[in-house]
Amino acid sequence: MKTITLDLENQIDLNKITKSIIKSKKIITLTGAGISCNAGIPDFRSTQGLYSKNLNNNIKGKDLFDISLFRNDSTIEIFCKFMEKLYTKTKIAKPTKTHEFIKNLKNHKKLIKCYTQNIDGLEKQCGLNLGYNENWKSIDVVQLHGDLNKLSCTLCYDEFQWDDENKALLKDGNMPECPTCLNKYRQREEMGKRLGGSSIGLLRPNIVLYGENHPFSEFIAKGFKIDLNKNPNLLLIFGTSLKVDGVRKLVKQLSKKIHQMKDGLVIFINNCDIGHCYWDDYIDYQIKVDCDEWCSYLEYNIPSLFKQPEPVMEQQQEEETSIKQKWLMKKLLVLKGNLN
């Protein structure tokens, strides 16, 4: 792995990377908290901001995202209050230059998929498709760690919105009761059925904590294989420390596939260093710069990528396809006439 900056002395390498972005139609991106910092959403590893200011001395930023928080009432209260503050912050945040760059990759039909560790959902504001439905192809962004913008039941897993009542309860450190579970409980009660063993689930942000499995892990695994089979030739990694085991595995698998392709490249864009010895065989370049700054550099060098695709070109492609179809139909009719 070669570390470079945007200085002139690295122009040859930067040109190589820029040309690969221009040429590639099979790009995968992986994003972390670093791309949302410029939107005002902090990385939990930072020593400043929301995480450090709202914790007592016994809890680290990372611990707020660990399933062990649910072992006692005091840490649950801290979790609820913190998540409400984080949710409130995300609702006023706007997508960054890096988010827009990823949307532009989609607009120009260069993006296979964006995998994100972020839970803020800023990609949706750009017009990218999030979520987990049966049509993998329609999903632009795979949320590896869930979505803060929804609440889910700890028992039945039904999803709900952050309405005013739920938001107020979480702000006070309380988990709201699940409406689905509550209705079922009341129905049993009205029908005179035994309530032994019946329980009411609680609502929490629909995010995946350290120590728990992703509810859509099988779906993501199958979809990831589909993406690998598309033969990606460029991986762009933005704003992540690559310390989560599952993400490390994902990068290794993608790197192996990409380096089987002609001129395949894996690029890591982040201000922070990562272990060279560990990643030397998987990552070709680290561009040591702020993610948005690099995207601005790309906009200067590839201005067309940051504009809407020309509709004239799309119309021309449609016309060419129509001409080919008519030609094939004519050939088939001639062939059919000869056979008769």
C-alpha angles and dihedrals in degrees: 000000000000119000116215139166133207091268120126092249088069095049096116093055092042091052090051091053093045092051091050090055091049092049102040123093093174109065127155121193129200118195137190139181092290092078092057098046091086087055089059097259109126130224109241089230092061118104093219135059138023099349100050096039096054102046133086120232093266098061127066124204093254091052090065087070097048124105089225087078089080094065095090140021097243095059091043088057091051090048093051095047093047095048091051090053092047092048091050090051093050092052092063095040121104128210117269132228089268092054089051091049091056090049089051090053088057093046090055092046093245099117123091094176144327115224113197135188089196123107098193097091094218089144089072090061088060091055097258118143117246132178140066116280133147093263105077091180092063093057114093098176126039110204103213093184101036134250125295091197092074135056123218134194118252089217112032097019094225112155127234140178128251097257121176094265095050091045092051093050093049091046088058091050097259130125112227120236116255110254092211094053091042092053092049091049092051092047091054089047093051091048090053093242122152114272096199109127092012114124140173119236124223129230123242133163110289095244132126112244128204108273098031133089125247108253089223097042094124092048091050092047092053092046092049089057089053090053092048090052089058087069101234114206101189132047119188114194115196132191103337132121091214092226098131112096096222092051092048089054091048092052092048093051093047092046092052091051095043094050089057088064124083109266091356114170138190113203126189116200115192141118091228125077123242128198107289095195092054097046103032092100094048109036122056100192140014112201102203101211142098110286094235091048090056091048089052088051089053092048089055092049099036104029093162090063090062094053130076112271113263109263088210090065092050090049090049091052090050091050092049090050090049091051091050091049092050091048092051091048091052091050091050092051091050091048091049090051091052092051091052 
